[in-house]
């Protein structure tokens, strides 16, 4: 399965010019963090807050500060 993702595509040319290969840009990485990282962080924070309010035991990262 991983070979499908790691396999390089053949070099594409247009009118004799070699096209650059697709790559991950900083903007794409930033949007991945925004759309994937922030919701997971928010969900984890809400779960920690719910546990703290119901049991009285702090399990979140803010317990260390």
Order of alpha helices (4+ residues) and beta strands (2+ residues): alpha-beta-beta-alpha-alpha
